[in-house]
Amino acid sequence: MRKYYWLALFLLLAIALRWGSFFISVINHDESTYIVIAEEMLRGELYFRDVVDTKPIGIFWIYMLLIKLTGGSLVALRAAAAVVVGLGSWGLFLSGRRATGSERVGVAAGVIYAFVCSIYTYYGLSPNTEIFFNVFTIFAVTIAVAPRIRPGHADAFRHWPLAGLLLGCAVAIKPFAAAEALAIGLFMLWYYGRQGAWSRAVFSGLALVAGFLVPLAVVYLYYRQAGLLEAFQFYTFEVAGAYPVDLPWYLRLKYMGDYLLRYSPFVILGAGALVQWKRFKSKEGLQWGYYLLLQFLLVSVVVLITGKRFGHYQVQLHPVLSLLAACWWAPGLTIFPRLRRERLRKWTPTIVASLALLLGVVHLQHYTKKDDKPARIAAYFEDKLAPGETFFGINGWQITHHLLDRPVPTPYVHSSLLYLDHHVRAFQIDELAEAERIINDPTVIYLVGRAQDSNADTPLTERLLEVFEPFGEIGEDIRVWKRVPPASAGG
């Protein structure tokens, strides 16, 4: 029962760290897209036909469930994301404890993960796909790898299909999770190969792959039943391959260096533990450390291969970083002995709780000062939109559709798909045809956009403004256009 005690504490810790970010409409527009598309799917729309994005369907299924459970409240959805982070912390606690035999290592891993996911906006505080699929990969490592590090473990065959199932769920949320799947597969081959148990390796590998394929088969059957296999292939493979990868190698190194410097205290702790394990020739310690380094390397390759430098991509590294840093608390290690003083150890729970509450307050102050434009837009339209009417946001603010409970008049919910050239090219979007779709939808009564936005100067916007006329302003920075009555629209 003690492990469930720690589960409760990790959930409370994650909420304490993140509660200050619960009340603003937008932390990151990706989260807004998950919410709005999930709501459209709950209305009966089909993903890749009626609504489109760059993400696999898994994250939208998760948000459909969360909206059902929370009623769609943004505060409740953010709290649910905090619970997901807490679950990840608990999984790391179990993993660290199983791999090292030390509860202190497990607790440290869970606490570190909760903090690293909750400090920076674009490195885990905004609910991106990474914090969701991390939970699945964390528990896959907990089941398949961690118990096999120490001697005398139970080599249960059932671990492999269950780990495969978890990894398949992670890939259904984001394909980047294939890095952890490869790391676990390589560990399995090494583990049985060093024993010469190749028949065991074959059957375990087949079980791992079989479990992995189950969630992917569910996704395939969903699109097959909907008659959308061609759309699935196009958006999953062709669109992803259409993005240019032209980031110079030195900028990729800078991108990784920024992550390592940003979390340098934890990097130093992990490196110190590995050095001491090497010095003491700790067999189990080095096996665990080398596995974590392998997973870190494979995840880094997957993250770098895209050529994009989004901070949230590196959230996938947080579990490995947390487990490596937590190794500093492993039995027998003496690096940085001053940090192990009994007095400091006695006050650690109080220090952790105080820092968590303080960070929550800092987030509250930060987001309270920000201009909540979607909330302003929603308040403006609340008494202007009749039942059945909606609006189109020019280059942004898709969460406003959620705030007003109005459908989105375009399949491309995330505004960047319509207003960034590389997205338009990759998705093969006909901008004028999309403008006509919006114009021909009689429920679209208003447009709303920024007073100054060079990215919005596109053929789509130009065509829309032929049919919508200036109507009003929301403050000094947001403009509103209203559909011109048909008699005066000039045909």
Helices and strands as residue ranges (DSSP letters): H 2-18, G 19-21, H 29-42, H 58-70, H 74-100, H 103-116, G 121-123, H 129-144, G 146-148, H 159-173, G 175-177, H 178-193, H 198-226, H 229-233, I 234-238, H 239-241, H 249-262, H 264-280, H 283-305, G 311-317, H 318-326, G 327-329, G 337-340, H 342-369, H 373-381, E 390-393, H 399-404, H 416-419, H 421-426, H 431-439, E 444-450, G 454-456, H 459-464, E 468-474, E 478-483, G 486-488
